[in-house]
Amino acid sequence: RRKGWRIVQRRFRNGHRDIDLVAERDGVVAFVEVKARRGVEFGHPVEAVNWRKQRELTRSAHVWIERHGRSHEAYRFDVIGVLVDGKLVRVRHVENAFSIPTRA
């Protein structure tokens, strides 16, 4: 919000899939996946958004666009990784983490 984003929807559900946040700013809609981990034993939280998760997010985003999208909007996927290490909390925001394939 400090960067001018407006939260349009939290936890958009499409069947068993969901998008954590849908945010909008200046005609751009960002579908945001938030991953949190306590430590890096299994990798950084951002790395958890693999090709399967990207495919699920993309499918849900297409549904959201069909229901709520407007022709003049641009779309992107962001990933926010939250790493909790004791009392230290680190947040990593990856803008345009991956692209949305166009449908034919």
Backbone as ProteinMPNN parsed JSONL, in Angstrom:
{"seq_chain_A": "RRKGWRIVQRRFRNGHRDIDLVAERDGVVAFVEVKARRGVEFGHPVEAVNWRKQRELTRSAHVWIERHGRSHEAYRFDVIGVLVDGKLVRVRHVENAFSIPTRA", "coords_chain_A": {"N_chain_A": [[0.825, -1.206, 0.0], [2.006, 1.193, 0.691], [3.427, 1.787, -1.57], [1.567, 2.623, -3.335], [-0.248, 0.736, -4.208], [-3.45, -0.776, -4.471], [-5.368, -2.996, -2.678], [-7.3, -5.284, -4.219], [-8.513, -7.722, -3.93], [-8.466, -10.301, -1.502], [-7.219, -13.524, -1.114], [-8.43, -14.892, -3.455], [-10.506, -17.387, -4.539], [-10.553, -20.297, -6.533], [-11.983, -23.043, -7.102], [-10.015, -25.511, -5.646], [-7.782, -24.021, -5.729], [-6.023, -20.916, -5.056], [-5.441, -17.357, -5.071], [-3.301, -15.357, -3.322], [-3.236, -12.49, -3.003], [-4.778, -9.874, -4.871], [-3.837, -7.088, -6.48], [-3.944, -3.594, -7.47], [-2.656, -0.972, -9.469], [-2.356, 1.958, -11.235], [-3.515, 0.932, -13.666], [-2.372, -1.573, -13.809], [-2.625, -4.898, -12.871], [-1.698, -6.953, -10.291], [-1.113, -10.257, -9.513], [-0.561, -11.797, -6.591], [1.508, -14.019, -4.921], [2.128, -15.216, -1.73], [4.64, -16.502, 0.231], [5.818, -18.096, 3.111], [8.447, -18.995, 5.346], [10.161, -20.69, 7.98], [13.229, -20.426, 8.299], [15.789, -21.703, 6.025], [16.083, -24.353, 5.306], [14.698, -25.877, 3.455], [14.967, -24.345, 1.241], [14.649, -20.951, -0.05], [11.682, -19.049, 0.531], [10.609, -17.874, -1.848], [11.504, -19.57, -3.815], [9.776, -21.675, -3.628], [7.672, -21.291, -5.295], [7.178, -22.957, -7.744], [7.1, -24.459, -11.087], [4.676, -25.858, -11.125], [3.08, -24.54, -9.2], [3.073, -22.039, -10.403], [1.61, -22.65, -12.705], [-0.891, -23.257, -11.56], [-1.503, -20.757, -10.39], [-1.632, -19.22, -12.71], [-3.843, -20.358, -14.014], [-5.89, -19.726, -12.166], [-5.692, -16.959, -12.295], [-6.534, -16.455, -14.922], [-9.252, -17.098, -14.65], [-9.989, -15.105, -12.805], [-9.54, -12.83, -14.377], [-11.402, -13.244, -16.444], [-13.746, -12.89, -14.981], [-13.471, -10.363, -13.682], [-11.757, -8.655, -15.05], [-10.609, -5.893, -17.1], [-10.415, -4.462, -20.34], [-8.297, -2.639, -20.724], [-6.332, -3.163, -18.878], [-3.138, -4.258, -17.635], [-1.387, -7.247, -16.779], [0.352, -9.024, -14.199], [2.559, -11.25, -12.381], [3.517, -11.414, -9.074], [5.782, -12.381, -6.478], [6.004, -12.784, -3.047], [8.275, -13.395, -0.616], [8.594, -14.468, 2.679], [10.793, -14.68, 5.219], [11.337, -16.066, 8.258], [13.497, -15.888, 10.808], [14.216, -16.699, 13.758], [13.954, -13.869, 15.693], [14.243, -12.197, 13.611], [12.832, -10.972, 10.667], [12.659, -11.287, 7.286], [11.754, -9.855, 4.21], [11.152, -10.489, 0.862], [10.417, -9.146, -2.205], [9.46, -10.067, -5.312], [8.998, -8.669, -8.264], [7.06, -9.098, -11.236], [7.556, -11.902, -11.411], [7.05, -14.158, -12.98], [5.626, -14.84, -16.232], [2.347, -14.386, -17.638], [0.868, -16.704, -19.689], [-0.605, -16.193, -22.885], [-3.919, -16.886, -23.948], [-5.11, -18.779, -26.633]], "CA_chain_A": [[0.0, 0.0, 0.0], [2.899, 2.363, 0.727], [3.895, 2.041, -2.931], [0.443, 3.053, -4.151], [-1.087, -0.387, -4.628], [-4.746, -0.942, -3.817], [-5.735, -4.407, -2.598], [-8.602, -5.489, -4.846], [-9.095, -8.93, -3.36], [-7.607, -11.195, -0.724], [-7.518, -14.948, -1.232], [-9.378, -15.226, -4.517], [-10.591, -18.848, -4.632], [-11.032, -20.904, -7.767], [-11.903, -24.451, -6.747], [-9.071, -25.699, -4.536], [-6.664, -23.092, -5.924], [-6.303, -19.544, -4.656], [-4.427, -16.32, -5.245], [-3.261, -14.706, -2.013], [-3.632, -11.086, -3.135], [-4.907, -9.235, -6.175], [-3.613, -5.662, -6.212], [-4.035, -2.766, -8.67], [-2.056, 0.359, -9.452], [-2.128, 2.58, -12.538], [-3.887, 0.063, -14.776], [-1.671, -2.855, -13.723], [-3.135, -5.802, -11.85], [-0.687, -7.922, -9.863], [-1.539, -11.434, -8.773], [0.558, -11.925, -5.659], [1.629, -15.226, -4.108], [2.93, -14.961, -0.536], [5.169, -17.732, 0.823], [6.585, -17.847, 4.333], [9.212, -20.129, 5.858], [10.994, -20.507, 9.173], [14.538, -20.966, 7.939], [16.001, -21.997, 4.607], [16.435, -25.761, 5.131], [14.047, -26.364, 2.245], [15.073, -23.286, 0.239], [14.02, -19.652, 0.21], [10.247, -19.122, 0.228], [10.328, -17.522, -3.242], [11.794, -20.746, -4.634], [8.665, -22.622, -3.518], [6.714, -21.037, -6.379], [7.739, -23.696, -8.875], [6.28, -24.431, -12.307], [3.315, -26.329, -10.816], [2.377, -23.447, -8.539], [2.88, -21.006, -11.422], [0.51, -23.098, -13.563], [-2.121, -23.071, -10.793], [-1.748, -19.318, -10.294], [-2.029, -18.755, -14.037], [-5.232, -20.801, -14.244], [-6.762, -18.905, -11.328], [-5.665, -15.592, -12.819], [-7.413, -16.419, -16.101], [-10.627, -17.049, -14.142], [-10.209, -13.767, -12.246], [-9.611, -11.883, -15.501], [-12.692, -13.452, -17.107], [-14.817, -12.362, -14.119], [-13.302, -8.996, -13.189], [-10.789, -7.889, -15.823], [-11.027, -4.858, -18.041], [-9.552, -4.578, -21.52], [-7.146, -1.724, -20.707], [-5.415, -3.513, -17.804], [-2.002, -5.162, -17.841], [-1.354, -8.221, -15.69], [1.652, -9.586, -13.865], [2.62, -12.094, -11.193], [4.554, -11.087, -8.101], [5.937, -13.336, -5.39], [6.566, -12.221, -1.829], [8.814, -14.419, 0.279], [8.799, -14.005, 4.054], [11.693, -15.6, 5.899], [11.367, -15.799, 9.685], [14.671, -16.525, 11.388], [14.208, -16.203, 15.138], [13.235, -12.593, 15.784], [14.481, -11.478, 12.365], [11.903, -11.256, 9.579], [13.105, -10.691, 6.026], [10.742, -9.91, 3.164], [11.687, -10.31, -0.496], [9.337, -8.945, -3.176], [9.917, -10.264, -6.691], [8.011, -8.156, -9.208], [7.097, -9.802, -12.527], [8.288, -13.14, -11.125], [6.89, -14.981, -14.164], [4.679, -14.232, -17.16], [1.079, -15.063, -17.888], [0.736, -17.073, -21.095], [-1.858, -15.762, -23.504], [-4.761, -17.968, -24.427], [-5.457, -18.663, -28.058]], "C_chain_A": [[0.856, 1.252, 0.0], [3.398, 2.73, -0.667], [2.751, 2.375, -3.886], [-0.459, 1.94, -4.654], [-2.369, -0.409, -3.816], [-5.074, -2.431, -3.839], [-7.161, -4.55, -3.128], [-9.297, -6.691, -4.221], [-8.034, -9.705, -2.592], [-8.121, -12.611, -0.915], [-8.651, -15.233, -2.204], [-9.356, -16.735, -4.705], [-11.178, -19.264, -5.964], [-10.901, -22.414, -7.567], [-10.984, -24.613, -5.549], [-7.856, -24.786, -4.652], [-7.051, -21.703, -5.418], [-5.138, -18.645, -5.016], [-4.455, -15.515, -3.953], [-3.751, -13.265, -2.067], [-3.791, -10.714, -4.6], [-4.831, -7.743, -5.885], [-3.602, -4.896, -7.53], [-3.358, -1.425, -8.439], [-1.843, 0.804, -10.894], [-2.402, 1.636, -13.71], [-3.151, -1.26, -14.831], [-2.279, -3.655, -12.58], [-2.045, -6.817, -11.553], [-1.371, -9.028, -9.081], [-0.356, -11.818, -7.898], [0.45, -13.227, -4.867], [2.561, -14.909, -2.947], [3.339, -16.309, 0.053], [6.003, -17.369, 2.035], [7.258, -19.136, 4.784], [9.93, -19.725, 7.14], [12.325, -21.165, 8.891], [14.585, -21.382, 6.475], [16.39, -23.458, 4.359], [15.873, -26.32, 3.834], [14.058, -25.307, 1.137], [14.379, -22.014, 0.687], [12.541, -19.744, -0.17], [9.902, -18.812, -1.229], [10.533, -18.726, -4.15], [10.676, -21.776, -4.597], [7.611, -22.414, -4.604], [7.306, -21.64, -7.652], [6.769, -23.687, -10.051], [4.853, -24.918, -12.045], [2.483, -25.22, -10.179], [2.113, -22.315, -9.527], [1.714, -21.371, -12.331], [-0.827, -22.906, -12.841], [-2.495, -21.593, -10.679], [-2.242, -18.757, -11.622], [-3.472, -19.132, -14.336], [-6.207, -19.966, -13.433], [-6.82, -17.465, -11.827], [-6.551, -15.458, -14.055], [-8.879, -16.349, -15.674], [-10.93, -15.66, -13.59], [-10.38, -12.742, -13.361], [-10.947, -12.013, -16.228], [-13.832, -12.829, -16.302], [-14.707, -10.867, -13.856], [-12.438, -8.096, -14.074], [-11.426, -6.868, -16.744], [-9.981, -4.809, -19.158], [-8.294, -3.718, -21.454], [-6.104, -2.094, -19.638], [-4.272, -4.402, -18.293], [-1.929, -6.058, -16.608], [0.054, -8.72, -15.458], [1.528, -10.45, -12.611], [3.785, -11.656, -10.34], [4.608, -12.199, -7.063], [6.578, -12.604, -4.222], [6.996, -13.381, -0.942], [9.088, -13.81, 1.638], [9.621, -15.077, 4.76], [11.786, -15.182, 7.361], [12.517, -16.599, 10.275], [14.825, -15.995, 12.814], [13.35, -14.959, 15.221], [13.386, -11.759, 14.516], [13.499, -11.933, 11.291], [12.405, -10.523, 8.341], [12.039, -10.912, 4.958], [11.418, -9.623, 1.828], [10.51, -10.246, -1.458], [9.923, -9.06, -4.572], [8.785, -9.808, -7.607], [8.18, -8.881, -10.536], [7.881, -11.107, -12.403], [8.191, -14.142, -12.281], [5.77, -14.376, -15.0], [3.41, -15.065, -17.275], [1.006, -15.417, -19.375], [-0.596, -16.588, -21.644], [-2.615, -16.982, -23.979], [-5.126, -17.717, -25.888], [-6.938, -18.717, -28.253]], "O_chain_A": [[0.494, 2.258, -0.61], [3.754, 3.884, -0.907], [2.941, 2.408, -5.102], [-1.356, 2.194, -5.459], [-2.372, -0.1, -2.625], [-5.06, -3.056, -4.9], [-8.105, -4.004, -2.557], [-10.51, -6.682, -4.009], [-6.868, -9.755, -2.983], [-9.328, -12.853, -0.879], [-9.7, -15.749, -1.819], [-8.307, -17.307, -5.0], [-12.146, -18.685, -6.457], [-9.847, -22.995, -7.827], [-11.153, -23.926, -4.542], [-6.996, -24.779, -3.771], [-8.229, -21.352, -5.356], [-4.014, -19.097, -5.235], [-5.512, -15.044, -3.536], [-4.592, -12.864, -1.261], [-3.04, -11.177, -5.458], [-5.648, -7.199, -5.143], [-3.293, -5.459, -8.58], [-3.467, -0.826, -7.369], [-1.214, 0.095, -11.68], [-1.602, 1.557, -14.643], [-3.291, -2.0, -15.804], [-2.43, -3.155, -11.465], [-1.529, -7.467, -12.463], [-2.105, -8.779, -8.124], [0.723, -12.128, -8.402], [-0.566, -13.499, -4.228], [3.66, -14.393, -3.153], [2.49, -17.154, 0.338], [6.805, -16.436, 1.987], [6.711, -20.227, 4.625], [10.258, -18.556, 7.343], [12.524, -22.337, 9.212], [13.567, -21.409, 5.783], [16.963, -23.773, 3.317], [16.512, -27.149, 3.186], [13.253, -25.367, 0.208], [13.629, -21.998, 1.664], [12.195, -20.457, -1.112], [8.993, -19.426, -1.788], [9.821, -18.888, -5.141], [10.63, -22.664, -5.449], [6.752, -23.273, -4.807], [7.85, -20.94, -8.506], [5.748, -22.999, -10.023], [3.916, -24.436, -12.681], [1.336, -24.988, -10.561], [1.049, -21.698, -9.494], [0.916, -20.506, -12.693], [-1.794, -22.443, -13.447], [-3.657, -21.223, -10.851], [-3.151, -17.927, -11.66], [-4.237, -18.317, -14.852], [-7.24, -19.542, -13.951], [-7.873, -16.828, -11.786], [-7.243, -14.453, -14.215], [-9.663, -15.616, -16.277], [-11.989, -15.096, -13.863], [-11.263, -11.887, -13.296], [-11.558, -11.007, -16.588], [-14.781, -12.299, -16.88], [-15.72, -10.169, -13.809], [-12.399, -6.884, -13.858], [-12.597, -6.961, -17.113], [-8.804, -5.087, -18.93], [-7.299, -4.063, -22.092], [-5.092, -1.405, -19.509], [-4.423, -5.186, -19.23], [-2.36, -5.667, -15.523], [0.853, -8.828, -16.389], [0.535, -10.388, -11.886], [4.911, -11.539, -10.823], [3.61, -12.871, -6.802], [7.57, -11.895, -4.388], [6.189, -14.232, -0.569], [9.733, -12.766, 1.744], [9.198, -16.227, 4.882], [12.253, -14.087, 7.672], [12.514, -17.83, 10.246], [15.479, -14.978, 13.045], [12.171, -14.979, 14.869], [12.728, -10.729, 14.366], [13.352, -13.129, 11.036], [12.557, -9.302, 8.344], [11.495, -12.008, 4.82], [12.155, -8.648, 1.682], [9.703, -11.173, -1.524], [10.769, -8.26, -4.971], [7.752, -10.469, -7.716], [9.294, -9.236, -10.922], [8.772, -11.378, -13.209], [9.136, -14.889, -12.535], [5.045, -13.499, -14.53], [3.407, -16.274, -17.043], [1.076, -14.531, -20.227], [-1.6, -16.579, -20.932], [-2.019, -17.988, -24.366], [-5.407, -16.592, -26.3], [-7.415, -18.635, -29.384]]}, "name": "protein", "num_of_chains": 1, "seq": "RRKGWRIVQRRFRNGHRDIDLVAERDGVVAFVEVKARRGVEFGHPVEAVNWRKQRELTRSAHVWIERHGRSHEAYRFDVIGVLVDGKLVRVRHVENAFSIPTRA"}
